[in-house]
């Protein structure tokens, strides 16, 4: 798709572009980075807008007791990005706060470039506190977060105008953090006729609605940003003068999701199931679904990239051609997997003295540590776990992931995994790998034998870690939630954690889920790994051919272009 200039502005509070640029916390940021890479590959006329989190998310330390500690990540913005020289201002609490934009260029395999603009308030013109407003991703209190959302949404639009982007066709909000941009667009429209929000007509909203796209990622009401109206008045000024009124205000709070919903022409959830959940939560709105994906070229490990280059030339440009993985000789798939497995085992052994064995079934679990993801579900019955390892076949488990700094329960979950690992000792080797970032995620997703996912349904909006594993021939053992409802063909692409024949649950019983997990491990997965390698390789083939070829951002981008950007 050729273009003379950007037509789509993609706003996200976090964008994971490079492991050396720690401006992302987890799945949302990784998805945003993959989405932009695919835009560059496919020559989609897009630009990205985010914040330059100078102190990063955080550098994770795990102490001797298994407790997570967070250190700021100090990285040098100038080493990775170019100052555009462009400035803009926003008004916060009556003060003029100055912004600049750093530019990072994402080059696609087509040679096309998508610019990403990182907004930064660390300027000498600003007060000491204002200079820190773009420092910390999800840091500080609700006041700090609202100020950041003013900078992202309102400041982002103003920076783009200062850059000369006046003909943007769509503004895509990746979650509700950027939804104040809708009010800035509305104000721009009204000012053309020297009108204010007090003079607004219903058709004025339609003008903005036609420009905006909103993707929601959160399947629970409590997960959507809401701010007290007195805080809104304090930060933005008189809310009615700013266009803030019913129905986006509920119970004396501004709901950023409702703001985005009310001023977007296209709204989507991030998996088919999540679309259903979102329609129940927000029944007044027409909500579609586009299932997430991952950027294939980024997440395919080098041994598999070389394998695909030999057997499926052009797979980078046409991810759907990965369906031809069904014709790759099994011995070559196994060899590529062993190279990837050796790399992560050697890393775990050298970094954490894990004592892992390359010939033992290795289960991987890596994602943000939140209680609903139930990282400790596999430890529900330790005695049964020991019996399976003793009587059926050995296995070892590798964990990684960060808990939000303010999520004490998430930190306790890390500590519990750490402590159980010590308690199991040599019976079942367990390792927790700290300093989780995209490099470690890439190694783990490619190198383990089985990818484990155990969320409490229906709280997994989509999930993408299992998609990364599938691209490398690693099948999932997962609760039927999020993308896995669509990706699981039982015994073909992987396995569900449920009683055979049972429908996906709206909610699930922890003990029942653990029992189903143990049964699959004991009766199917361990015997397959140790006694039927050809059968396992066949599942690995199908994980690539059926899941890898579909659950990628190339397909995802095509759907956004057709449904949301240029319908």
HUNORNOR-V583735 format. One record per helix or strand of 3 or more residues. SS is the DSSP state (H for helix, E for strand). FROM is the first residue (numbers start at 1). TO is the last residue. If there is no record, write none. Layout:
# HUNORNOR-V583735
SS,FROM,TO ; SS,FROM,TO
This chain:
# HUNORNOR-V583735
E,8,12 ; H,27,41 ; E,46,51 ; E,59,62 ; E,68,71 ; H,77,79 ; E,82,92 ; E,95,107 ; E,113,120 ; H,130,132 ; H,142,162 ; E,170,174 ; H,176,178 ; H,181,191 ; H,197,199 ; H,202,209 ; E,212,215 ; H,221,223 ; E,226,228 ; H,229,236 ; E,253,255 ; H,256,262 ; E,266,269 ; H,272,281 ; H,296,299 ; H,302,311 ; H,319,327 ; H,330,352 ; E,361,366 ; H,371,373 ; H,377,379 ; H,382,391 ; E,395,400 ; H,408,424 ; E,430,433 ; H,438,447 ; E,450,453 ; H,465,471 ; E,475,478 ; H,484,487 ; E,494,496 ; H,510,531 ; H,533,548 ; H,553,565
